[in-house]
Amino acid sequence: MWTGYGGSSGWPPVPVDRMVSSVLDDVLPYLTCPTCASDLSLAGSAVRCPRAHTFDVAKQGYLNLVSAKSAGISGDTPAMVEARARFQSAGHFAPVVGAVVTAAQRATVDRPAGCVVDIGAGVGHYLAPVLDALPGRVGLALDVSKAALRRAARAHVRAGAIGCDTWHGLPVRSGSVAVALSIFAPRNPAEVHRVLGPGGVLIVVSPTARHLVELVWKLSLLKVEPEKRDKIEAAIAPYCQLSSEDDWEFTMSLSHKDIDAVVAMGPSAWHTNPAVLRERVRELEEPMPVTASVVVSTYRRRPE
């Protein structure tokens, strides 16, 4: 079996078993056992710690380090992941990707060590171009959704896809991270502080109340609360200090299929009737101008 990579580096395809072994060799030094926080080592098709806690490497290439405390939490469904992959690959959020890459480059100018962690990475759409822009750095795509991890395992030759639940701790070595990404995803500020090294940064992308505003009103989607930015800042402030904040707003031209995908990939997917939604979408103009509106915030880790 052969596979390719989603990053833009043009890496040649390699056999899956060799890819998994090579990537795990690179990422294991940054990982710890989710049960006892010990070091991990590769043992055949599994990963083990000295206390014999054992974790499987899935045949699709991801390592499942989801804690037993997170049993029953599945994250995004295969349908949501497929919709996200379709929408993101069409390039509609390209300005956001560019802003994240630029922020990561600035953050690592004086940081010779440390990996890049994408918390709630989904399919690895943002992590891959960041790694392209930071040669030599290793990436960790962290997500609880197995459907997302299957895709993230192929996102980039220097990225390992790791199953974990953010709220029950990150299986990442303390102080080993140069850049943490949180793109439209929940985050655990205390854990981010723990894994960031001195001078490490957290890059957060969050929607404003104007994000997808045309679709919110016409399709009765979930609204972004106006105080969302303040709540994010309040939660992160004890652990990381805001160093820059940029508003990005632009207009996307979306087909009906694009609109289907952008709704199906987000939180509104849990609260809409697919049949009713399809009917409403078909009544919209095509293509339809839709606002993308986000805040890209960079935070520096506070010293102990």
N, C-alpha and C positions, 0 to 999 in steps of 0.2 A: 504494500500500500504506500502511496506517495501523497504528499501534501505540499502546499505552498504557504506563503505568509502574506498577511494583509498589510504589512508595513510597506512604505514606498521605497525601501532600500534596494529592492531588486534582488533579494537573496534567492539563490537557486533552491528548488525543492529538494528535500532530503527524506530518507526513509523515516517513518514515524518513530520506530523504536530507537533509532540513533538520535533523532531530534529530542525525544523525551529524556533520554539519558544525559545528553549534552546540556540541555536547559536545566535539568534538575541539579546537575553538578554545579552549575553556576548559581542557582537560587537557594540551594539548601543552606549555605552559610548564613543567609539572612533569615532563616525560618527557625521556629522552635516548636516543640511538641505542645499542642493545645491542652494537654492534660497535666503535664508537669513542668513545662517550660524548658525541658532539656534540649540538647542539640539533636539534630536529626541526621540520619545517614541512609543512603540508598542501599536496599537489600533486594536484588532481583526486581520484581515488579511491585515492590512495596517500599515504604519508608519507615524506619524504626528509630526509636530513641533508646538510650542505655537501659531504661526501665522496661523495655519490651513493649511499649505502646506502639502499635503497628497501624499504618494508614496506607490504603490502596492507591496506586496510580491507575486511573481509569484508562481503558484502551484508547480513549480519545485524546489522552495526553495530559489531563489535569490531575492535580494532587488534591485529594479531599481531606482537609484538616478541620472539617466542621465538628465542633465540640458536641459531646453527648447532650449538653444543656440546650442545644439548639434543635433537638429532634422535633420533626414535624414542620420546621420552617423550610419552605421550598423556594421562596423568592419569585422572580419573574417566571411566567409560564413559557413553554416553547413558542406559543403563538406570539407573546409579547416580544420575545427575543428575536423572532423572525421579522416582526414588524420593525423593530429597532434597526436591525441589520439592513433592511431594505431602505429605510428612510435615511439613515446615516450614510450609506454607500452612495446615495444620490447627490451628496455634497451640500445639502441645504444648510447645514450648520458649519460650513467651512470657515466663516469668520470667527466663530467661537473656537474651533480647533486651532486656528492661527494665533488667537489671543493666548490660549493655554500654552502653546509651544513657546511663544515669546516670553511669557512669564517664567516658564521652567528654565529657559536658557539664561535669563537674567539671574535667576535664583542660584544657579550652579556655577557662576563665573569663578567664585572663590571657594568652591566646595569640591576638592579632589576626590573625596570618598563618599560612599553611600549609594543606595539603590533608589529607584523610583517606584512608589507604591500607588496603585490606583484602587481606591476603596469604593466598592460598588462599581467595578469596572465594566460590567456588561460584557459586550463582545470584544472589548479592547480597542474601541475606535479612537479614543483619545490617547491611550497609552502608547500605541504604535508610532504615531508621528512624533511624540515627545522623545521616544527612544531613538528614532531616526535623527533627531536634532541633538542628541546627547551621546555621541559615539562612545562605546565602551561601558556604558552603564547598564546594569541589569534591571529588569522591571518585574514587578509582582502584580498580576491582575487578580484582585481579591473580590469574590462574589459568592453568595450563597446559592445562586441558581445554577443547577447542573447544566441546563440548556445554554446558559450564557457561557459557562466555563468551557463547554465543548468548542465553542467558537473562539473564545479568548486564548485557548491553548495553541491556536494557529495564527494568532494576531501578529506575532513578531518573533524572530529567531532568538532574541535576548529576553523574552518575557516568559515567565512561568505562570500558569493559571492555577490559583489556589482557592479551594473551597473553604470559606469561613463565614461566620456570622459576626458582623461588626460589633453588635451590642454585647456579645459574650467574650470579647477580647480578640485581638489580632495575633495570630501565631507568627509574629515577627520579632526579631531580636531587638532589644532596647537600644536606642541610639544608632541604629544601622541605616536609617533612611535620610536621604538628602532632600527629596521632594515627595510630598504626599498629594495626591489628586483626589478631589471629591466633586465629581461632575454630575449635577442633577441627582445626587445620591445622599443618603443619610450618612452621618459621620459620628464618631465617638471621640470628642475632643480630648478626653483624658488619655485614651489609648494613642491618639495621634501624637500627643505631647511625649508620651513614653518612647515611641519608636523613632521619632525624629532625633537626629543628632544635633549637636550645638550649631546654631545658625541655620538649621533646616527650615524648610518652608512648607506651608500648606496652601494649596491653590484650590479655591472653591468657586464653582460656577453654579449660580442659583437663578431661577426665573424671577422676573418682576411681575407686578400685577398686570402689565400690558402684554405679557408673553402669550402668543396665540389668541389674542383678545377677540379677533373676529370669529374664530371657531368656538371660543368659550360661550359667546352670546348666541350664535346661530345654532349650536349643537347642544347647548345646556351642559357644558363640561364643568369639571371642578375648577374653581377660581383659586388663584394665588392670593393669599391674604396680604393686604397692604403692609402689614408690620413684619413680614417674613424676614426682610433684611436685618431689622433690629433684633429679631429673635436669634438669628444665626450669629450675629456679632456678640450678643450677650452670652451665648453658650460657649463660644470659642475664646472670648476675651481672657478668662482666667488662665488659659494655657498658651495662647499664641497672640501676638500683638499685630494688629492690622498695619500693613506697611504700604499697600496700594489698593486702589479700588477703581475699576473702570466699568462704565455702563456701555453695553453694546446693544444697539437696536438697528435692525435692518428688515427689509421686506423680502419675503420669499414668494415665489410664484409656484403654487402647488396644484397638482392635478387631483382628481378625485381619489386616485390610488394613493397619492402622497398623503392626503388628508386621512384616509383610512388608516394608513400606517402610523402617522404621528399621534393619532388618538389611541390606537391599539397598543402603542409602546409605552404609554404613560399611565399615571394613576387613574385616569378616567376610564381606563379599560376595565377596572374592577366595578365600575358604577354605571355602565351603559349597556343597553340591550343591543347586541350586534345587528339584529335585523332592523330595528327602528333607526339605529345610527346610519346604516347603509341607505335607507330611504331618504333621510335628511341630507346626507352628503350628496346624493344624486340631484338634489334640488338646488345645490349651490352652483355659482358660476364656475366655469373651468377654462383656463386655469384661474385660481383665485389668489389675490394678494393677501398674504397673511404675515402679521408682525412677529418677528422673533425679538425678544427683549430679555437680556440677562445681565447679571452683574458678575464680573470676574474679579475676585478678591484674593490678594496674596497676604498671608500671615507669616510672621517670623516666630519661631519657637521661643517662648519665654525661658530664661535660665531658671534653674532650680532655686 
